[in-house]
Amino acid sequence: MELRHLRYFIALAGSLNFTRAAERVHVTQSTLSHQIRQLEEELGQRLFDRKGKRVVLTEAGESFLAYATRALAVIDQGLSELKQTVIPMTGTVRIGTTHTFNLGFLPDCIALFLKHNPTVKVVIEELSGDAITEGLKEEQLDVGIAYRPEQQKEIRFEPLFNEELALVVGHTHPLAKRKRLRIAELHRESLVLLPPSFSTRRLLDECFSAAGAEPNVIAEMNTIPAMLGLLARENVGTIAAPSAVAEHSKPWRIIPLEGPTPIRTHGLLFMDKHAQTPASMAFITLIRKQAMAGKRGATPA
């Protein structure tokens, strides 16, 4: 089945007259008749009844018309948008992201996007996961880039890659020479962590509970730089994504954790009922490609 078959079928269904339908699609009447017969043979059903000069849709034709019309409309829309890509895109892409993404991955993506789309404005807001979902619901954001949120009925999450969290300590810390550490070994260990309002902290608390460990949380801070600042002054540890720590100049010891290993899934967040603009769709496509290319060296989700 080819597109022309659908176009000829819809033209004839609209006029129920071979002469007028042939004029509409700019072919001869015999060509139109031949193409309609080909379509009917492929479908194995008659779509029209010919009664003298009259043409009427069969029951199968009536049913197929609805599907053919929708299919052709979607294809025509796609063709139209492709043709428009030769015209420079304009508009604004509004993105909500967490701190981890905003350190290296996202700036790299924005630079690449603007290189090819200099007339598009990109607005980035660094927010908490909850603020990102609210921004999407209120249509203040086009897309979110963050960790997998807790169950959200209205929000669709598209995984990009997984990343393991690890213990981060200074080189003089008693655990600094360890190559790997079990979560249970952090029992009573002094740590600075994110507050419980963060989903990452809730994930860590679940891991501690599963391992029967109760670390000594001496401080709670809501940013990675603040926690690392305390690590530089006190011989304590924290748990974070290695990619977030690598962006900071001071060298740290990053020790993998197991039993269980805390893993976060990074991805895109959308509101399906809110239509994306051509600019935001182009940016989302670029994000997917960069994630697949392993920009973060992380594990695909």
Long-range contacts (C-beta under 8 A, 24 or more apart in sequence): 1-39, 1-42, 3-72, 3-75, 4-35, 5-35, 5-38, 5-39, 5-42, 6-68, 6-71, 6-72, 7-72, 8-32, 8-35, 8-36, 8-39, 9-36, 9-39, 9-47, 9-64, 9-65, 9-68, 10-65, 10-68, 10-69, 10-72, 12-36, 12-48, 12-55, 13-47, 13-48, 13-57, 13-61, 13-65, 16-54, 16-55, 16-56, 16-57, 17-55, 18-55, 81-278, 84-278, 85-278, 88-117, 88-118, 88-119, 89-117, 89-119, 89-120, 89-278, 89-279, 89-282, 90-119, 90-120, 90-279, 91-120, 91-121, 91-277, 91-278, 91-279, 92-120, 92-121, 92-122, 92-123, 92-279, 93-120, 93-121, 93-122, 93-123, 93-142, 93-143, 93-277, 93-279, 93-280, 93-283, 94-123, 94-125, 94-140, 94-141, 94-142, 94-143, 94-280, 95-122, 95-123, 95-124, 95-125, 95-141, 95-142, 95-143, 95-144, 95-145, 95-283, 96-125, 96-127, 96-131, 96-132, 96-135, 96-136, 96-141, 96-143, 96-144, 96-145, 96-146, 97-124, 97-125, 97-126, 97-127, 97-132, 97-144, 97-145, 97-146, 98-126, 98-127, 98-128, 98-129, 98-132, 98-145, 98-146, 98-147, 99-126, 99-223, 99-224, 99-244, 100-224, 100-241, 100-243, 100-244, 100-266, 101-145, 101-146, 101-266, 102-126, 103-243, 103-244, 103-247, 104-243, 104-247, 105-243, 105-290, 105-295, 105-296, 106-145, 108-290, 108-295, 109-283, 109-286, 109-287, 109-290, 109-295, 112-286, 112-290, 113-282, 113-283, 113-286, 117-279, 117-282, 120-279, 120-282, 120-283, 122-283, 128-197, 128-198, 129-198, 129-199, 130-197, 132-269, 133-269, 136-269, 136-270, 136-271, 136-274, 137-271, 139-271, 139-274, 142-274, 142-276, 142-277, 142-280, 143-268, 143-269, 143-270, 143-276, 143-280, 143-283, 143-284, 144-268, 144-269, 144-270, 145-266, 145-267, 145-268, 145-269, 145-287, 146-266, 146-267, 146-269, 147-199, 147-200, 147-264, 147-265, 147-266, 147-267, 148-264, 148-265, 148-266, 148-267, 149-199, 149-269, 150-199, 154-271, 154-273, 155-269, 155-270, 155-271, 156-269, 156-270, 156-271, 156-272, 157-267, 157-268, 157-269, 158-267, 158-268, 158-269, 158-270, 159-265, 159-266, 159-267, 159-301, 160-266, 160-267, 160-268, 160-287, 160-288, 160-291, 160-300, 160-301, 161-265, 161-266, 161-291, 161-296, 161-298, 161-299, 161-300, 161-301, 162-263, 162-264, 162-265, 162-266, 162-298, 162-299, 162-300, 162-301, 163-241, 163-242, 163-243, 163-263, 163-264, 163-266, 163-296, 163-298, 163-299, 164-241, 164-242, 164-256, 164-257, 164-261, 164-262, 164-263, 165-200, 165-203, 165-204, 165-239, 165-240, 165-241, 165-257, 165-261, 165-262, 165-263, 165-264, 166-239, 166-240, 166-241, 166-242, 166-254, 166-255, 166-256, 166-257, 167-237, 167-238, 167-239, 167-254, 167-255, 167-256, 167-257, 168-228, 168-231, 168-237, 168-238, 168-239, 168-240, 168-245, 168-252, 168-253, 168-254, 168-255, 169-231, 169-235, 169-236, 169-237, 169-252, 169-253, 169-255, 170-231, 170-232, 170-235, 170-252, 170-253, 171-251, 171-252, 171-253, 172-235, 173-235, 173-236, 173-237, 173-253, 174-235, 175-237, 175-253, 175-255, 176-253, 176-255, 178-255, 179-255, 179-256, 180-255, 180-256, 180-257, 180-258, 181-255, 181-256, 181-257, 181-258, 182-211, 182-257, 182-258, 182-259, 183-207, 183-208, 183-210, 183-211, 183-213, 183-257, 183-258, 183-259, 183-260, 183-262, 184-211, 184-212, 184-213, 184-259, 185-213, 186-211, 186-213, 186-215, 187-212, 187-213, 187-214, 187-215, 188-214, 188-215, 188-216, 189-215, 189-216, 189-237, 190-215, 190-216, 190-218, 190-234, 190-236, 190-237, 191-215, 191-216, 191-217, 191-218, 191-236, 191-237, 191-238, 191-239, 192-217, 192-218, 192-219, 192-220, 192-221, 192-227, 192-230, 192-231, 192-236, 192-237, 192-238, 193-217, 193-219, 193-220, 193-227, 193-238, 193-239, 194-220, 194-221, 194-222, 194-227, 195-220, 195-221, 195-222, 196-220, 198-222, 200-264, 203-262, 203-264, 204-239, 204-262, 207-257, 207-260, 207-262, 210-260, 211-259, 211-260, 224-248, 228-252, 243-296, 243-297, 243-298, 265-301, 266-291, 266-296, 266-298, 266-301, 267-301
